[in-house]
Amino acid sequence: MMKIVIASDSFKESLTALEVAQAIQTGFSRIFPNADYELVPMADGGEGSVQSLIDATQGNLQKISVKAPLANQVEAFFGLSGDKKTAFIEMAAASGLHLVPNNERNPLITTSYGTGELIKAALDFGVEKIILGIGGSATNDGGVGMLQALGATFRNAEKQEIGFGGEALNQIQQIDLSGLDPRLSQVAFEVACDVDNPLCGERGASAIFGPQKGATPEMVQTLDNALRHFAERAHKQLGVNIADTTGAGAAGGMGGGLLLLPNVTLRSGVKIIIEATHLAEKVANADLVITGEGRMDAQSIAGKTPIGVAKTAKQFDKSVIAIVGCLREDYPVVYQHGIDAVFPIIRQLNSLEDTLKLGKENLISTAENVARLWKITGGK
């Protein structure tokens, strides 16, 4: 019996990763009804990762009220694996840019406190491992808000706890981690981090990511100075060098702040998901591997799902087909990274809204046509 592994990312604003896989299976089943299909919902550590990992591990979603970036309450979520040993968290669920109206975006005052609340809630379930994706944040506070939620204290010259926001880091005189939740030392912490930016400087968190969060050039300088001050205090008082660590600048410096916690590792997001879903074991005896994403372009080779899947499949010399929402002109570079063929699904010109609504139908149709081609070639 032919075995086909379908390991696709989500098509943003159209279909979840599981729905994509199911649609591809529907199209292929019209031609290969007796094949053995294994669906492996994938992600790269960013938006949609929690749902993909829940689907892949037969887990469930947990909802909780937390502080949003502007300290108002918002309903956020995290995932638990089916065996309840691993928690899946997206920073954006609690501290995401989408939670702040355009005219209120101000990284001088936004906080990552809610992300710390999600971590603490996950610890209440007795998990042994936490996988945290840190993309899409509205914050530039170096993860200090997150650390405050977990019990750390950051005092100013008057020995008072500093307030929320990136600008407040300038006031830090004393960092005290003695109050951190003791359960953190019993948990393995994997952080999905796909940027290599340092904490400060011209490639740092403030300069590169601050403007998209509402920072003016003047704010960028203030925020960069504040992060530098935070790093200096951390190095002097704790002996931890977060300023120059690769990836420390991710998510407004959250990558750096997380390094003050025990057992934390910053890793490629897609590699974390590949390991968590045991993808290698599943593709080892497959006849065909199908992957995909909403839009494929040259950026896809920079840690995106399809390339991670392809590289895993090529370890076993498997054929890899990508079925994607659409293509940009620079997409052919993916052929140098393990993808054997790419098929876009859009069949006719429509408005973006209508195209997104037709995602499932277009995907099924394209999958069927790919299956017909695969049948013609005898799967060779």
N, C-alpha and C positions, 0 to 999 in steps of 0.2 A: 504494500500500500504506500502510495506517495505521501510523504510528510511535508507540509508547508508551514513554516513559522512566519507569522505576521507580527512584526514588531515596529509599529509606527508611533510617531508622536501625535499629539492632537493637531487639529486644524483650528487655530484660534478663532473664537467667535462663531464657529460653525459646528464642530464635532469634537467630543472628547477623544482621547487616544483609544479607549475601548470601543467607542462608536465607530471610529475610523477602521479599526481592525475587523469589527463585525461587518461593516459595509464591504470591505475587501473580500472577506470570506463569502459573503452573499454572491458577489459577482463571480468569484472563482468557482463556487459550488455549482454554478450553472453549466460549467464545462467539466469540472472534476468533482462530481457529487460524492464520490467515495473516498476522496483524499482525507488524510488525517490532518486536521488543522489545529495548530497551537497558537493561541492569541496571547501576545505579551505586550500589554499597554506600556509605552515608553515615555520618557521625558528627559530633559537635560539638566534638571535641578531648578529650573525656573517655574513660571506660572504653569499650573497643571500637573506638577510633579506629585503633589499629595494624592490627587485623584488617581493618577496612573499607578502609584504604589499601592493604594488601597485596592484597586481593581486587580493588580497583579498578585497580591498576597491574600485576597479574599478578606480584606480588613473592613474597617468601618470608620465613618467620619464622626468626630466629636466637635460640638459647638460650644463656645464660651464667650462671655462678654469681657472685653479687655479695653485698655486705653488705646485710642487711635492716635495718630501722630500729633494731633492738636489737643490731646488729653481728654477729648470727649469719649464717651463709651460707644463701642461698636461690636457687633457680633462677628467673631472670627472663628476659625476652625483649625483643627489639626487631624491627622489620621493615625490610626492604630493598625498595625499588621494583624492578620488573622490569628496569629499565636500570641498577640498582645505583648510581644517582647521588644518591638520597635515602634517608635513614634516618628511620624513624618510631618514636618512643619515647613510652611512657606512664610518667610518674613513678611511678604507683601500682604498676607491675610490680616495682619494686625498693624503693620507699619507701612503699608503700601502707598504709593503716590496717588493711586485712584481714590484713596480715602480722603484726599484733601482737594477742595474745589480750586480751580485754576487761580482765582483771585485771592486765595488765602495761602498759597504755597510760599513758605518762608522757612528754610532750613536753619535759620538762627534759633527757632523756637520749637521745631518739631522733634518728637522723642520716639525712641525705639522701645519704650517701656512695655508696650503691649506684646512685643515679641518675647520679652522675658516672662510675661504672664503665661504665654502659650507654653513655653518651656517648663515652667513650674507646674502647670496643669498636666503636662505629659508625665512629669515625675510622679504625680499622684497615682498614676496607673502602675507604677513599679517597673517601668520599661528598663531594658538593659542597654538600649541603643537609641540615639536620636539622630535622625538625618534632617538637616536644616538647609533649605535653599534660601539664599540671601539676596536675590535680585529684586528689582522693582520698588525700592524703598523711597520714602519721602523724606528721609532723615539724613543728617550729616553730623551725628552726635558721637561717632566713634563707638557705638554700641553701649555707651554709658547708661542710657535709659534702661536698656535690657539688663545690664548688670545691677542697676538699682533695684529692679523688680525681683532679682534673684538674691538680694540681701547685701550686696556691696554698698559701701558708703563713700561719697566723694565730698569732702568738707572744704569750705573756703577759709579765708584768713580768720574769720570770726568763729570758726569751728562749727558752722552751720552747713547742713546739706545743701549742695548747689541745686538750682532749679533745672527745668527741662530745657533741652535744645542745644544745638551746636555751639552757640556763643558762650553758654555757661561754662564750657570746659576751660575757658581762660581763667576761671576763678579757682580751679582745683589746687589745693595746697596739700591735702592729705588723702591718700587712697587706702581704704581699709577693706580687705577681702575676708576678714575673719567671720563676717556674718553671712557669707554665701551659703546657700542651701547645701547641707552636707551630702545630700543624695547625688549631687553632681559628680562627686568623686567616684561613684559606683557606676557611672554611665559612660559608654563610648560615644563620642560626639563627632560625627562626620559632617562637615560643612561643604555644601556644593558651591564652589567658588571658581568661576571660569574667567576671571580677569586677573592680570598680574600687576595691577597698579599698586604702588606703594601708598603709604598713608598720606604723605605730604608732598609738596612741591608741584612742579608743572605737570606731572602725570598723576598727582595725588587725587584723593577722593573729592576734595572741594573744587579743584580746577577742572577736572574732567566730568564729574557727575553733578556738581552743584548747580550749574545753570539750568539743567532740565528740571530741577526741584524748586526753581524760583529764585536762585541766588543771582544778584547783580554782581558786577565786577568787584565792587566794594565789599559785598558780603563774602565773596570767594576768598578775598584776602583775610578777612576777619576769621572765617571758618578755618582756613589753612593754619593760621597762627594758633587758633584754639586747639586744633588737633595736634600740632607740634608741641604745644605746652603739655597736653595730656600725655603724649608719648614720652616727653622728658621726665615727667613725674613718675610714670610707670617704670621707666628704666632706672631712675634713681632710687625709688622706694621698693620696687618689687624685683628689680634685676631682669626685667623682661623687655627685650628690644622689639617693639611693635612698629617702629617708624619705618624700618627698611625691609620688613618681611614681605615677600611676594604675596600679593593678594590682600594685604592689610587694608588697602584703600577701597575694597569692594563694599558696595551698599553704604556709602557715606562713612566708611571707616569701621563698619560692623566687623569686617574681617579681622581688624586689629583688636577690637574690644574682646572678641571671642577668645583670643589667645591668652587672656587673663584667666580663663576657666581651665579646669583640669581636663586632661584626656581629649583635647580638641585637635582635629586634623582638618586642614583645608585641602580639598581635593577637587578634581574635575567632576562636575555634576553628572555628566552622562556616564562616567565610569562608576560612580556610586550607584546609579540606577541600574546599570548593567549587572553589577554584582548583586544588588538587592533582589533582582528578578531572576537571577541564575540563568541569564540569557545564554551563556556559553554552553551550558549543559543541554539546553533546548535546541540549539542550532547544530550541535555536533553531529546528529544523525538525520538532519533535514535534507530534503531534496532541493528545496528552494526557500530562500529567505526574502520576504517582502518588507520594505520599510517605507517611510515617507514623512512629510511635514507639510504645513500649509503653504510655505513658499520656499523654493530651493534656489540658492544663489551661491556666490563665492563665499559668503559668510558661513555657509553651512559646514565648511571644513574646519571652522574654529570652534570645535567642541559641541556641535549640534548632534541631535539624536541619530539621523540617518548614517552619518559617518562613523559614529561609535558602533552602531549595529553592524555596518559593513565590515569594519575592521575586525570585529568579533567573529563574524561569519567567515572571513578570509583566513582566519587561523585554521579553519577546517576545509578550506578550498571550496566554499559554497558559492553558488550564484546568487547575486543580490540585485533585486529590482526595486526601484523607488517609484511610488505612486504619490504625486504631490498635487497640491491645490493649483499652484501656478509656478512659472519659472521667470527668472530674470536672465538677461543676455549673458551674464558671466557664469552661469551655472555649470558649463562643461568641465570646470576644474574638478568637480566631484568624481569624474571618471578616473582620476589619478589617485583616488582615496578609497577604492573598493566597491564603488557603485558600478554595476555592469550596464544598466539601462534605466532611463528615467521617462516617466509618462505623466504629463499634466492632465487634470481631469476636466477643466472648464471646456464645455462643448459649444457655447454660444455667448455672444456679448450680452450682458445684463448689467443692471445697476449692482453695486457692491452688495446692497441689502438682499437683492434677489439671488445673487450668486451664492452668498453664504447660506441662504435657505435651501438651495439646491445641492448643497454639499454631499448629502447622502446619495441622492440619485446619480449625480455625476460620478461619484466614487465607485458605485456599484457598476455602472456602465463601463467605466475605464478598466476596472478590475476584470470584468468579463472579457473585454477585448485583449487584455494582457494574457489572460488564460488561454484564449484562442490562439494567440501567437505562440505561447509556450507549448501548446499541444501540437501545432504545426511543426515546430522544431524538434519535437520529441523530447523536450526538456533538456536539450543539450546546449 
